[in-house]
Amino acid sequence: MSSSITDEAFAVAGAQVVDAAAFCVETVLKVCALSAATVPLLKSGTVAVDMLNPYYINNITFIVILGLTAFVLEAMSRTLRAQSMDVLSS
């Protein structure tokens, strides 16, 4: 899956585009769920904000074992007014 915004456009806007080594940060913000390949790269205590599919038992296991703090976007409450902006309707 790819974005319609290129890495170069992000860099021009001031973002630093890096490889997987960047997962040793304190906070990870993602639109899609973390993959099985990237989850083990996170350090204990990392805050993950993404679509995590919390009902998939392996994801919960990773959160517990790695000591992550997770904000699960698809579990956020949905209101009629904000529904057009939530991750499940996008």
Backbone bond lengths (Angstrom), bond angles and torsions (degrees), N, CA, C in turn:
res aa  C-N    CA-C-N  psi(-1)  N-CA   C-N-CA  omega(-1)  CA-C   N-CA-C  phi
1 M - - - 1.425 - - 1.521 107.86 -
2 S 1.310 117.14 139.33 1.454 119.76 179.17 1.525 109.85 -134.23
3 S 1.297 113.77 165.04 1.455 120.98 -179.80 1.522 109.52 -94.04
4 S 1.315 116.26 155.85 1.461 119.20 175.11 1.523 110.60 -79.90
5 I 1.322 116.75 -7.91 1.465 122.05 177.28 1.524 107.31 -100.96
6 T 1.297 116.08 126.34 1.466 120.35 -176.27 1.530 111.72 -77.47
7 D 1.323 115.49 160.09 1.460 120.61 175.36 1.520 110.59 -58.75
8 E 1.325 116.42 -37.19 1.455 120.80 -179.89 1.525 111.24 -63.06
9 A 1.329 116.99 -39.33 1.470 120.44 178.36 1.525 110.64 -65.15
10 F 1.324 116.89 -39.25 1.459 119.98 176.22 1.528 110.46 -63.26
11 A 1.334 117.02 -42.93 1.462 121.02 -179.96 1.527 111.19 -62.81
12 V 1.322 116.84 -41.51 1.471 120.62 177.85 1.527 110.34 -61.42
13 A 1.328 116.36 -34.83 1.467 120.99 -179.45 1.530 112.15 -79.00
14 G 1.341 117.27 -3.12 1.457 120.53 175.73 1.513 115.39 109.28
15 A 1.329 118.19 -1.03 1.461 120.43 179.00 1.520 110.39 -77.62
16 Q 1.313 115.90 152.62 1.458 120.91 174.25 1.526 107.19 -104.28
17 V 1.313 116.81 113.94 1.462 122.29 -178.37 1.523 107.75 -92.46
18 V 1.349 115.64 121.62 1.464 120.79 -176.53 1.518 109.96 -134.80
19 D 1.328 115.91 174.76 1.461 119.99 178.95 1.531 110.59 -87.71
20 A 1.310 116.88 -165.07 1.467 122.53 -174.79 1.526 113.39 -61.97
21 A 1.322 117.91 -17.95 1.464 119.94 178.93 1.520 111.38 -61.26
22 A 1.310 117.09 -17.96 1.463 121.01 -179.96 1.521 112.08 -68.93
23 F 1.311 118.19 -10.47 1.451 120.22 -178.59 1.526 112.67 -73.93
24 C 1.328 118.55 5.51 1.464 118.99 173.36 1.523 109.80 -93.14
25 V 1.308 117.04 28.07 1.460 122.90 177.65 1.525 109.72 -89.39
26 E 1.330 116.23 173.03 1.460 120.29 -179.48 1.522 112.92 -84.86
27 T 1.343 117.44 -26.55 1.459 121.29 -177.88 1.524 109.78 -135.77
28 V 1.326 116.15 133.46 1.456 122.06 176.74 1.521 107.78 -120.10
29 L 1.335 116.42 124.31 1.460 122.61 176.41 1.514 107.63 -112.49
30 K 1.329 116.94 123.03 1.459 120.88 -179.18 1.510 110.03 -137.10
31 V 1.319 116.22 150.30 1.453 120.90 174.98 1.524 109.04 -82.00
32 C 1.308 116.49 -45.56 1.464 121.41 178.88 1.526 109.20 -94.69
33 A 1.303 116.02 166.20 1.465 120.38 179.89 1.524 111.08 -65.88
34 L 1.312 115.41 149.97 1.454 120.23 172.74 1.521 108.42 -62.12
35 S 1.292 116.89 140.62 1.467 120.04 -179.40 1.526 109.86 -86.03
36 A 1.305 115.49 163.76 1.462 120.93 177.62 1.520 111.23 -60.79
37 A 1.326 117.34 -25.46 1.467 121.15 179.29 1.526 112.06 -78.38
38 T 1.331 117.29 -30.64 1.461 119.26 -176.93 1.526 113.74 -91.83
39 V 1.316 118.16 -26.38 1.469 120.16 -178.08 1.531 112.26 -57.11
40 P 1.338 120.24 -45.51 1.465 119.35 -179.90 1.537 113.85 -64.42
41 L 1.329 118.06 -15.16 1.456 121.27 178.98 1.527 112.49 -78.18
42 L 1.326 117.20 -15.37 1.460 121.11 -178.06 1.519 110.47 -76.53
43 K 1.322 115.56 142.39 1.459 119.02 178.05 1.527 109.89 -89.12
44 S 1.284 116.60 158.42 1.457 121.92 178.92 1.526 109.79 -58.23
45 G 1.323 116.27 136.66 1.458 120.97 179.90 1.511 114.53 91.68
46 T 1.324 117.45 -4.59 1.467 120.69 178.88 1.522 109.95 -63.40
47 V 1.330 115.57 142.19 1.456 121.67 174.33 1.529 106.51 -96.34
48 A 1.321 116.78 122.17 1.463 122.18 179.21 1.523 109.20 -112.49
49 V 1.324 115.87 122.62 1.462 122.13 177.04 1.516 106.18 -117.56
50 D 1.334 116.12 107.13 1.457 119.45 -176.40 1.523 110.17 -170.01
51 M 1.322 115.30 -179.85 1.461 120.26 172.11 1.523 105.99 -82.72
52 L 1.298 116.21 109.27 1.458 120.48 -169.74 1.518 113.75 -105.84
53 N 1.322 117.05 -9.45 1.459 121.35 -174.46 1.531 109.53 50.74
54 P 1.338 116.58 68.83 1.468 120.42 -173.57 1.524 113.93 -65.89
55 Y 1.327 117.98 -11.36 1.457 120.32 -179.71 1.527 112.26 -88.21
56 Y 1.327 116.80 -2.42 1.457 122.03 176.25 1.522 107.20 -91.54
57 I 1.293 118.03 113.59 1.463 123.25 -169.47 1.528 113.31 -56.44
58 N 1.332 118.95 -33.28 1.467 120.13 179.62 1.517 111.45 -64.11
59 N 1.335 117.45 -35.62 1.465 119.45 178.77 1.522 110.98 -66.26
60 I 1.316 117.77 -42.10 1.457 121.14 177.92 1.529 109.80 -63.38
61 T 1.319 116.76 -40.44 1.464 121.06 178.38 1.526 110.60 -60.50
62 F 1.345 117.29 -45.53 1.461 120.76 178.12 1.527 111.19 -59.92
63 I 1.324 116.85 -43.02 1.460 120.57 -179.19 1.524 110.68 -60.05
64 V 1.322 115.97 -45.03 1.464 120.90 -177.83 1.521 110.85 -69.36
65 I 1.326 117.24 -49.75 1.467 121.20 -176.65 1.525 111.28 -62.43
66 L 1.329 117.06 -42.24 1.460 120.33 -177.29 1.527 113.07 -83.81
67 G 1.315 117.53 -9.49 1.461 119.49 -179.80 1.521 112.54 68.54
68 L 1.331 115.75 39.99 1.467 120.36 -179.22 1.522 110.54 -85.66
69 T 1.330 114.99 155.53 1.453 121.37 167.37 1.514 105.38 -105.69
70 A 1.322 117.46 120.59 1.462 120.59 -173.86 1.524 111.51 -116.42
71 F 1.318 115.04 131.77 1.456 122.42 169.91 1.519 104.94 -109.89
72 V 1.296 116.06 108.38 1.453 122.18 -172.53 1.525 109.06 -91.58
73 L 1.321 116.53 109.53 1.461 120.90 -173.77 1.517 113.60 -60.57
74 E 1.330 117.42 -38.40 1.454 118.59 -177.55 1.526 112.82 -75.16
75 A 1.329 118.07 -9.14 1.459 121.23 178.53 1.531 112.57 -97.20
76 M 1.325 116.52 -1.80 1.467 119.42 178.55 1.521 109.40 -68.54
77 S 1.314 115.36 145.99 1.461 118.55 -177.83 1.522 110.69 -63.13
78 R 1.306 115.54 147.53 1.454 121.63 -177.14 1.522 108.69 -115.13
79 T 1.302 115.70 130.84 1.453 120.43 173.86 1.515 107.94 -116.38
80 L 1.301 116.35 155.99 1.460 120.19 -179.94 1.521 110.72 -57.86
81 R 1.309 116.27 -40.88 1.462 120.82 -177.49 1.531 112.15 -65.66
82 A 1.322 116.91 -38.13 1.464 121.07 -176.45 1.519 113.84 -97.37
83 Q 1.316 118.47 0.41 1.455 121.20 -174.18 1.523 112.76 -58.83
84 S 1.302 117.88 -34.99 1.475 119.55 -179.01 1.518 112.12 -68.61
85 M 1.325 117.75 -13.39 1.464 121.00 -177.82 1.521 112.81 -107.21
86 D 1.332 118.91 -3.83 1.457 118.70 -177.25 1.521 111.08 -84.00
87 V 1.319 116.21 166.21 1.456 120.92 -173.34 1.524 113.63 -71.19
88 L 1.315 117.66 -22.83 1.456 120.02 -179.04 1.528 112.39 -80.61
89 S 1.317 117.40 -19.49 1.466 120.93 -178.15 1.516 112.98 -102.85
90 S 1.322 116.88 -9.33 1.468 119.90 -174.91 1.508 111.58 -71.35
